[in-house]
Every structure is written in structure tokens, then in C-alpha cells.
């Protein structure tokens, strides 16, 4: 698990981390775009890059591997 967290911290850009956090919170692309003041297409682009960099296939897999990103405090 430490390796996965290291991949998250080291492979993703600051913006990709922001998008990944929102994805793990269960937000839609539209909601993420609105909150981060970017286009929905840009969110999709970031998601594609996140999935490639972390070797995941979809949002569900991302949430499964990084549950700490969507735990509420």
C-alpha cells in the first residue's frame, strides 16, 4: 500500500491530485470542473492521465486503491 501512495504522491501533478481527490469523493466530471474552474473536457483529460499513471482502469478502481482520499474528516 505504501508503494501505491508513493505513486500517487510522486507521479501525479498537483492538478491531477486535485482531480483524483474529487473523483474519489464521488463527484461527477461536471461537478469537478465547476469546483476547479476548468472545463469538463479538461477533467476527462486529467482522469485519463491519472488512470494511466496509476495503472487503474476506472473510477471505482481508483476509489478502491485510495480510500483515504475520500474519507471525510
C-alpha positions in Angstrom: 0.0 0.0 0.0 2.9 2.4 0.7 4.0 1.9 -2.9 0.6 2.9 -4.2 0.5 6.0 -2.0 4.1 6.8 -3.2 2.9 6.5 -6.8 0.0 8.9 -6.0 2.3 11.4 -4.4 5.2 11.2 -6.9 3.6 10.5 -10.3 0.6 12.9 -10.3 0.8 16.7 -10.9 -0.8 19.0 -8.4 -3.9 19.4 -10.6 -4.1 15.6 -11.2 -4.1 15.1 -7.4 -6.9 17.6 -7.0 -9.0 15.9 -9.7 -8.2 12.4 -8.2 -9.3 13.6 -4.8 -12.6 14.8 -6.3 -13.1 11.6 -8.2 -12.6 9.6 -5.0 -15.2 11.8 -3.3 -17.6 10.5 -5.9 -18.1 13.8 -7.8 -19.1 13.9 -11.5 -16.8 15.4 -14.1 -19.2 18.4 -14.3 -19.0 18.9 -10.6 -15.2 18.6 -10.6 -15.0 21.1 -13.5 -17.2 23.6 -11.7 -15.3 23.3 -8.4 -11.8 23.6 -10.0 -12.8 26.2 -12.6 -11.8 24.1 -15.5 -13.7 22.5 -18.4 -15.3 19.1 -18.3 -13.1 18.1 -21.2 -10.0 19.0 -19.1 -11.3 16.9 -16.2 -11.6 13.9 -18.6 -8.1 14.5 -19.9 -6.8 14.6 -16.3 -8.7 11.4 -15.4 -7.2 9.6 -18.4 -3.7 10.6 -17.3 -4.4 9.6 -13.7 -5.6 6.2 -14.7 -2.6 5.6 -16.9 -0.1 6.8 -14.3 -1.6 4.8 -11.5 -2.4 1.7 -13.7 -6.1 1.8 -12.9 -9.0 1.2 -15.3 -11.8 3.3 -13.9 -13.0 5.5 -11.0 -14.2 2.5 -8.9 -10.7 1.0 -9.0 -9.2 4.4 -8.0 -11.5 4.6 -5.0 -10.7 1.1 -4.0 -7.0 1.7 -4.1 -7.0 5.1 -2.5 -9.9 5.1 0.0 -8.1 7.6 2.2 -8.7 10.2 -0.5 -12.5 10.2 0.1 -12.7 9.6 3.8 -14.4 12.6 5.4 -12.6 14.2 8.3 
